[in-house]
Amino acid sequence: MNYILFDSLSWNDLKPLTFTRPIAELRCGILTIREKWNLYLKTECSYKTQAYLQQKFPLHLQNNNVYINAQCLPNASLIAEIRALDINSVLMQNDTVIALACTGEFPENVDNFTHIQTKSECAQILFPWHIFLLNTSEIESDFELLTKGRTSQVLSETNRVIAPHNIFVEKGASVECATLNAQTGKMYIGANAQIMEGALIRGPFALCEHSSIKMGAKIYEGTTIGPHSKVGGEVQNSVIFGYSNKGHDGYLGNSVIGEWCNLGADTNNSNLKNDYSEVKVWNYTTQRFKKTGLQFCGLIMGDYSKSAINTMFNTGTVVGVSANVFGAGFPRNFTPSFSWGGPHGLDVYPLAKSVATAQRVFERRGKIFSQIDNDILAYIFAETEQFRRF
């Protein structure tokens, strides 16, 4: 069978993180959702996503295809049920399509399909805050998936290590003079990653390839640092997708940060309201603030966005794509994409300047900002104009 991960209606609820990617490219745990499905299915899944994203994230069709709802996180029992699907059958969880098997393209409706209710527990990412809520359990499951039957590299004796059997170190990683407490959960240290002297880290924790934890950093449970990122200061139960920097002191908690972001020195976010009440977060579907059911919720930041030194983000703040936040005081709880400013007010950050900055940032990492990337940003700029009524 040919496996395809499709965007559900939750794609819109997961903005700004999904403005620049399909749901399958969200990172939760150590891996992205697509990487999890690839490992479980032992194949390469493709994407059925929004038209403006499809060229960067291609769809590969064959005669017989299994479409899997990308908001679902895989597990062994769910995989068995999906593999057992016959053509023109659909696996459901109540009214939600989990997976369907068919010939050719994605069907307009599945009324005539054979409906099967799943017996598996299926964790799903429906809103941005689900990423950090599920991150602890996903680190644990991804750890088993990635390390089963393999042997870890040996940690240097300069480190203070608790429960070393719960730590896996990939080839090329460097860890010196750090304190690692894996008694509280698994730790994964990716290939060519670095943990510098004096870092204090508690599991569950994931540091992906070519990323670094800076000297004296304090990293708490449930944190994932995606590939090619640099992190210092204090971080708790947060996910950084990759190619992003929080290189200096400052607090990041119960947050999700996209790719190509930079948090300036002493950037801090609140993750708890002064009156301990439920946090509300901007939702792109309703275009209003939505109750999360959470007491702790920090910063959700889309790709290419940045904060200046000493920036303070209030509880449950959403920052869109390619925004630049600066100035004294707390900015609004919702900063639209392609905005420039902060508490004193916002101006439009022109598309041409955004693209020029992205090109320079890509060049610093040895990457090419392609015409496809340019077109995606141009589409998002036009799509989000309604929110920039300054």
C-alpha positions as CSV (number, residue, x, y, z in Angstrom):
1,M,0.0,0.0,0.0
2,N,1.0,3.6,-0.6
3,Y,0.5,5.8,2.5
4,I,-0.5,9.5,2.5
5,L,-0.9,11.8,5.5
6,F,-3.8,14.2,4.9
7,D,-4.6,17.5,6.6
8,S,-7.8,17.5,8.5
9,L,-10.0,20.5,9.4
10,S,-7.6,20.9,12.4
11,W,-5.0,22.4,10.1
12,N,-6.7,25.8,10.5
13,D,-7.0,25.4,14.3
14,L,-3.2,24.7,14.4
15,K,-2.2,28.0,12.8
16,P,0.1,29.9,13.0
17,L,2.3,26.7,13.2
18,T,0.6,25.2,10.1
19,F,0.7,28.3,7.9
20,T,4.0,27.1,6.6
21,R,3.6,23.3,6.8
22,P,1.2,20.4,6.7
23,I,0.1,18.9,10.0
24,A,2.4,16.0,9.4
25,E,5.4,18.2,9.7
26,L,4.6,19.3,13.3
27,R,7.2,18.1,15.8
28,C,6.0,16.4,19.0
29,G,8.3,14.3,21.1
30,I,11.6,13.7,19.3
31,L,10.2,13.2,15.8
32,T,7.8,15.0,13.4
33,I,4.4,13.3,12.9
34,R,5.5,12.1,9.4
35,E,8.8,10.7,10.8
36,K,6.8,8.7,13.4
37,W,4.5,7.2,10.7
38,N,7.5,6.4,8.4
39,L,9.2,4.4,11.1
40,Y,6.1,2.5,12.2
41,L,5.0,1.7,8.6
42,K,8.6,1.2,7.4
43,T,8.0,3.4,4.3
44,E,8.0,7.0,3.2
45,C,4.6,8.8,3.5
46,S,3.7,11.7,1.3
47,Y,1.3,14.6,2.0
48,K,-2.2,15.7,1.0
49,T,-2.1,19.3,2.1
50,Q,-3.2,22.8,1.1
51,A,-2.7,23.7,-2.5
52,Y,-0.1,26.5,-1.8
53,L,2.0,24.0,0.3
54,Q,1.7,21.0,-2.0
55,Q,4.7,21.7,-4.2
56,K,7.1,21.9,-1.2
57,F,5.4,18.9,0.4
58,P,4.5,16.6,-2.5
59,L,1.7,14.1,-2.9
60,H,2.6,10.7,-4.4
61,L,-0.4,8.8,-5.7
62,Q,-0.5,5.1,-6.7
63,N,-3.4,2.8,-7.7
64,N,-4.1,1.7,-4.1
65,N,-3.7,4.3,-1.4
66,V,-4.2,4.5,2.4
67,Y,-4.9,8.1,3.6
68,I,-4.1,8.7,7.2
69,N,-5.4,11.6,9.3
70,A,-2.2,13.5,10.1
71,Q,-3.5,14.8,13.4
72,C,-3.3,11.3,14.8
73,L,-0.2,10.0,16.5
74,P,0.7,6.4,15.6
75,N,1.0,3.4,18.0
76,A,1.4,-0.3,17.3
77,S,-2.2,-1.3,17.7
78,L,-3.4,1.6,15.4
79,I,-0.8,0.5,12.8
80,A,-2.3,-3.1,12.9
81,E,-5.8,-1.8,12.3
82,I,-4.7,0.5,9.4
83,R,-2.7,-2.4,7.7
84,A,-5.9,-4.5,8.0
85,L,-8.0,-2.1,6.0
86,D,-9.5,-3.3,2.7
87,I,-10.1,-1.1,-0.3
88,N,-13.1,1.2,0.2
89,S,-13.1,0.8,4.0
90,V,-12.6,3.6,6.6
91,L,-11.3,3.5,10.1
92,M,-13.2,5.8,12.4
93,Q,-12.9,7.2,16.0
94,N,-16.6,8.1,16.6
95,D,-17.2,10.7,13.8
96,T,-13.5,11.3,13.0
97,V,-11.9,9.6,10.0
98,I,-8.6,8.1,11.2
99,A,-7.7,6.3,7.9
100,L,-9.2,5.1,4.7
101,A,-8.2,2.8,1.9
102,C,-9.2,3.5,-1.7
103,T,-8.1,3.5,-5.3
104,G,-6.8,6.8,-6.7
105,E,-7.5,10.2,-5.2
106,F,-9.0,11.1,-1.9
107,P,-12.8,10.5,-2.0
108,E,-15.3,13.4,-1.7
109,N,-17.2,11.3,0.8
110,V,-17.0,7.9,2.5
111,D,-20.7,7.2,2.9
112,N,-20.5,4.1,0.8
113,F,-17.3,2.8,2.5
114,T,-17.3,0.0,5.0
115,H,-17.0,1.8,8.4
116,I,-14.9,0.3,11.2
117,Q,-14.6,1.9,14.6
118,T,-11.1,1.8,16.0
119,K,-10.4,-0.1,19.2
120,S,-7.1,1.7,19.6
121,E,-6.4,4.7,21.9
122,C,-5.4,7.4,19.4
123,A,-3.8,10.6,20.7
124,Q,-4.5,13.6,18.4
125,I,-3.0,17.0,18.0
126,L,-6.0,19.4,17.4
127,F,-4.7,22.7,18.7
128,P,-1.2,24.1,19.2
129,W,-1.1,23.6,23.0
130,H,-1.6,19.8,22.4
131,I,2.0,19.7,21.2
132,F,3.5,20.5,24.6
133,L,0.7,18.6,26.5
134,L,1.6,15.4,24.6
135,N,5.4,16.1,24.4
136,T,6.4,14.1,27.5
137,S,4.6,10.9,26.5
138,E,5.8,11.3,22.8
139,I,9.4,11.7,23.9
140,E,9.1,8.4,25.8
141,S,7.5,6.5,22.8
142,D,9.8,8.0,20.2
143,F,12.8,7.1,22.4
144,E,11.7,3.4,22.2
145,L,11.1,3.7,18.5
146,L,14.5,5.2,17.7
147,T,16.7,3.2,20.2
148,K,15.3,-0.3,20.2
149,G,18.1,-2.8,19.6
150,R,20.8,-0.1,19.4
151,T,23.7,0.9,21.7
152,S,24.2,4.4,23.0
153,Q,27.5,6.3,22.8
154,V,29.3,6.5,26.2
155,L,28.9,9.7,28.1
156,S,32.0,11.5,29.3
157,E,33.0,11.0,33.0
158,T,33.0,14.8,33.4
159,N,29.2,14.6,33.6
160,R,27.0,14.0,36.7
161,V,24.5,11.4,35.5
162,I,21.4,9.9,37.2
163,A,19.8,6.8,35.6
164,P,22.2,6.6,32.6
165,H,20.2,3.6,31.3
166,N,17.5,6.1,30.3
167,I,19.9,8.2,28.2
168,F,20.7,7.6,24.5
169,V,23.5,9.5,22.9
170,E,23.9,9.4,19.1
171,K,27.3,9.4,17.3
172,G,29.1,12.7,17.2
173,A,27.3,14.3,20.2
174,S,29.4,16.1,22.8
175,V,28.3,16.4,26.5
176,E,30.8,17.7,29.1
177,C,30.5,18.8,32.7
178,A,26.6,18.7,32.6
179,T,24.1,17.3,35.1
180,L,21.7,14.9,33.5
181,N,18.8,13.5,35.6
182,A,17.1,10.8,33.6
183,Q,15.4,9.3,36.6
184,T,12.3,11.4,35.7
185,G,12.2,10.3,32.1
186,K,14.1,9.3,29.0
187,M,16.7,11.6,27.4
188,Y,17.7,11.6,23.7
189,I,20.8,13.4,22.5
190,G,21.0,13.6,18.7
191,A,23.8,13.2,16.3
192,N,26.4,16.0,16.5
193,A,24.5,17.8,19.2
194,Q,26.2,19.5,22.1
195,I,25.5,20.1,25.7
196,M,27.9,22.6,27.2
197,E,29.4,22.9,30.7
198,G,27.1,23.6,33.6
199,A,23.8,22.7,31.9
200,L,21.2,21.2,34.2
201,I,18.7,18.9,32.4
202,R,15.8,16.7,33.6
203,G,14.1,14.1,31.5
204,P,12.0,13.5,29.5
205,F,14.1,15.6,27.2
206,A,15.1,15.5,23.5
207,L,18.0,17.4,21.8
208,C,17.9,16.8,18.1
209,E,20.8,16.7,15.7
210,H,23.3,19.6,15.4
211,S,21.6,21.5,18.2
212,S,23.2,22.8,21.3
213,I,22.4,23.6,24.9
214,K,24.5,26.5,26.1
215,M,26.5,26.9,29.4
216,G,24.5,27.0,32.6
217,A,21.1,26.4,30.9
218,K,18.3,24.9,33.0
219,I,16.1,22.5,31.1
220,Y,13.0,20.9,32.7
221,E,10.8,18.0,31.9
222,G,8.9,17.6,28.6
223,T,11.2,19.8,26.5
224,T,12.3,19.1,22.9
225,I,14.9,21.2,21.0
226,G,14.6,20.5,17.3
227,P,17.5,20.2,14.9
228,H,20.0,23.0,14.3
229,S,18.9,25.1,17.2
230,K,20.7,26.9,20.1
231,V,19.1,27.2,23.5
232,G,20.2,28.8,26.8
233,G,18.4,30.1,29.9
234,E,15.4,28.3,31.4
235,V,13.1,26.1,29.4
236,Q,10.2,24.0,30.6
237,N,7.7,21.7,28.8
238,S,8.3,23.4,25.5
239,V,8.9,22.4,21.9
240,I,11.2,24.2,19.4
241,F,10.7,22.8,16.0
242,G,14.1,23.5,14.6
243,Y,16.5,26.0,13.1
244,S,15.6,28.4,15.9
245,N,17.6,30.1,18.6
246,K,16.9,31.1,22.2
247,G,20.6,31.6,22.8
248,H,20.5,33.6,26.1
249,D,18.9,33.8,29.5
250,G,15.2,34.2,29.8
251,Y,12.3,31.8,30.5
252,L,10.3,29.8,28.0
253,G,7.5,27.6,29.4
254,N,4.6,25.6,28.1
255,S,5.3,27.0,24.6
256,V,5.7,26.0,21.0
257,I,8.2,27.8,18.7
258,G,8.3,27.3,15.0
259,E,11.4,27.2,12.6
260,W,13.7,30.0,11.8
261,C,12.7,32.0,14.9
262,N,15.0,34.0,17.3
263,L,14.2,35.0,20.8
264,G,16.4,37.9,21.9
265,A,18.4,38.0,25.2
266,D,16.2,38.0,28.3
267,T,13.0,37.2,26.4
268,N,10.5,35.8,28.9
269,N,7.0,34.4,28.6
270,S,4.4,34.1,31.3
271,N,2.7,30.7,31.4
272,L,0.3,31.4,34.4
273,K,-2.2,34.2,34.9
274,N,-2.0,36.2,38.1
275,D,-5.5,35.0,39.1
276,Y,-4.8,31.4,38.1
277,S,-7.7,31.3,35.7
278,E,-8.1,29.4,32.5
279,V,-5.9,30.6,29.6
280,K,-7.5,31.7,26.3
281,V,-5.5,31.6,23.1
282,W,-6.2,33.2,19.7
283,N,-7.9,30.8,17.3
284,Y,-7.8,31.3,13.5
285,T,-10.9,29.4,12.8
286,T,-13.2,31.4,15.0
287,Q,-11.0,34.6,14.8
288,R,-11.4,35.1,18.5
289,F,-9.8,33.9,21.7
290,K,-10.6,30.3,22.6
291,K,-10.6,28.6,26.0
292,T,-7.8,26.1,26.3
293,G,-9.0,24.4,29.5
294,L,-5.4,25.0,30.8
295,Q,-4.0,26.9,33.7
296,F,-0.5,26.8,32.1
297,C,0.0,28.0,28.6
298,G,2.8,30.2,27.3
299,L,3.9,31.4,23.8
300,I,2.9,30.0,20.4
301,M,5.1,31.4,17.7
302,G,5.0,30.8,13.9
303,D,8.0,30.4,11.6
304,Y,10.4,33.3,10.8
305,S,9.3,35.4,13.8
306,K,11.6,37.2,16.3
307,S,11.7,39.0,19.6
308,A,14.1,41.7,20.6
309,I,16.1,41.8,23.9
310,N,14.0,42.1,27.1
311,T,10.8,41.2,25.3
312,M,7.9,40.1,27.7
313,F,5.2,37.8,26.4
314,N,2.0,37.5,28.4
315,T,0.2,34.2,29.2
316,G,-1.2,32.5,26.1
317,T,0.3,34.8,23.5
318,V,0.1,33.9,19.8
319,V,2.7,35.4,17.3
320,G,2.1,34.8,13.6
321,V,4.6,34.2,10.8
322,S,7.5,36.6,10.2
323,A,6.6,39.0,12.9
324,N,9.2,41.2,14.8
325,V,8.2,42.0,18.4
326,F,10.0,44.6,20.4
327,G,9.5,47.4,22.9
328,A,8.9,48.0,26.6
329,G,5.9,46.3,28.2
330,F,3.7,43.4,27.2
331,P,2.7,43.2,23.5
332,R,-0.8,42.1,22.6
333,N,-1.8,38.5,23.1
334,F,-2.2,38.1,19.4
335,T,0.5,39.6,17.0
336,P,-0.5,39.1,13.4
337,S,1.8,37.7,10.8
338,F,4.2,40.3,9.1
339,S,3.9,42.7,11.9
340,W,6.6,45.0,13.2
341,G,6.4,46.5,16.7
342,G,5.0,45.8,20.2
343,P,3.2,47.4,23.1
344,H,3.5,50.9,21.5
345,G,1.8,49.8,18.3
346,L,2.3,47.7,15.2
347,D,3.2,48.4,11.6
348,V,3.2,46.2,8.6
349,Y,6.5,44.3,8.0
350,P,6.7,44.4,4.2
351,L,6.9,41.1,2.3
352,A,10.1,42.1,0.5
353,K,11.9,42.8,3.8
354,S,10.7,39.6,5.3
355,V,12.0,37.6,2.3
356,A,15.3,39.4,2.3
357,T,15.8,38.6,6.0
358,A,14.8,35.0,5.4
359,Q,17.3,34.7,2.6
360,R,20.1,36.0,4.8
361,V,19.2,33.6,7.7
362,F,19.1,30.6,5.3
363,E,22.5,31.5,3.9
364,R,24.0,31.6,7.4
365,R,22.9,27.9,7.8
366,G,24.1,26.8,4.4
367,K,20.5,26.6,3.1
368,I,18.8,28.1,0.0
369,F,15.6,30.1,0.4
370,S,13.9,28.8,-2.7
371,Q,11.2,30.4,-5.0
372,I,8.8,27.9,-3.5
373,D,9.6,29.3,0.0
374,N,9.1,32.8,-1.4
375,D,5.7,31.9,-2.9
376,I,4.5,30.4,0.4
377,L,5.4,33.5,2.3
378,A,3.7,35.6,-0.4
379,Y,0.5,33.6,0.0
380,I,0.5,33.9,3.8
381,F,1.1,37.6,3.5
382,A,-2.0,38.0,1.4
383,E,-4.0,35.6,3.4
384,T,-3.3,37.4,6.7
385,E,-3.8,40.9,5.5
386,Q,-7.2,41.1,7.2
387,F,-5.5,40.9,10.6
388,R,-3.2,43.9,9.9
389,R,-5.7,46.7,10.3
390,F,-3.3,49.0,12.2
